[in-house]
C-alpha cells in the first residue's frame, strides 16, 4: 500500500449515467476513500451486476468482475473466500436496490459468513434501467408520491444485514458522508455493507433535498463478532481419482474432426456421443463431448457434439462440424441452420427433400431408421459413419459400449451395421 492521493482507481472513461445520476457521487467517494487508504489498484477487486450500477466496470482501473442481476454479493463472497484472503486483496461489490431485492439471500448469506468484503448498495428507490419500477427498497414516503403499494413496507436492508451477522452495516444519505463511511467500511475486517442514497433524475428525484425527504433515516450497526477466516485443508484431488483410459487402438485420424449428432429425446444421441468420446480416448485421441436438449428432457430434440484431435482441445465449441449425423426430424429442425456445404451430412433417407438436396448437395442419404429400433438408430448411424470415414476403429467403439448395461444389444447393432 504505497499509493498517494494522486493515484486514481478510475479510468479516463466518461461516466455512462444519465445527467444528474447520483451513482457517480458514490463512485468518486470510493475513489477518494481508496486513495486515503493507500491501496494499490491491483489489490482491489470490484464486483458488479446488472442495472445502472452494473455500468461501472469500465470505470475502474482495478480488477473487475461483472455478474448476473443480484449476484454481485455472491460473486464477491466467492472471490473473498478463494482469492482475496490469501493474497491480501480487497473485494468491493456494487449492487442497486433492484439487484439487492433480487439477490437478498446472497446479501444475507455474505453477512452470515462475515468474510472480509464490502458491499455498496446504490439505492435510488427504483429500477432505473427498466423504466422506474419500484423495488423492495422503495420507501413508504416515495411510494406515497407515486401512489403505489403504500401499504406494503420495504425491506430494511441494514437491519437485515446486521441481524444476519454483518460486522458493519450502515445507511448513509448525505453525499458528504459517503467517503468517510466507505473508508470505515473498507477498513472493517469482516463483511460490511453501505446503503447510499442515490438520485435517479430520469424516474425518481432530481435533487438531493427532494431525495432526503423520502429516504429512510440513517442508521448504523456494528457487530462484535470477529471476521471469518477460511482455513485451507488438504483434500484428495478429484482428478487423481479419475480413472485413466488406456490407449488400446490406433486411429488413422490426420487432423481434428468434429461430429454433430442430431436426434430426438430418448433416441440415444447423448449416450452415443459418450461412446464416441470414450472410443476416441481408447484410440489415443483427445476428445470432448457435450449435449444440448430442451428442459423437458423427455420430448423434443437431442443434439450432441464430439470432437477428436491428436492435440489438446482448448475450445470445445463445434462451430463448423465436419460431419452431421441426423436421424430424426426433431434433430434436423434443430441443426438445419448449422448445415454447411463443407461438411458431410449423413441423414436418414426419410428426412431428405428436394429442397434440402438442392440447398446441400453434400447430403448423403442413408436408411438409418431401418438399421435398428428407435432407441438404437443413433448408434447405428454413428457406426455407419465411423466405418465409412475411418475416423475410429470400430473395435474402439465396441470397447466403449461394453461398459453399458445394454452392451450385448449395442454390440449386436454395431455388428449388423458393419456386416
PyMOL commands that set and color helices and strands:
alter all, ss='L'
color gray80, all
select helices_A, chain A and resi 23-37+41-43+52-59+72-87+97-102+104-113+140-146+157-164+175-187+208-212+269-282+329-338+349-351+354-359+368-370+374-389+394-401+407-418
alter helices_A, ss='H'
color red, helices_A
select strands_A, chain A and resi 44-48+63-66+90-96+117-123+126-127+133-134+168-172+191-197+219-222+257-264+286-293+301-309+323-326+344-348+363-366
alter strands_A, ss='S'
color yellow, strands_A
deselect
rebuild
show_as cartoon
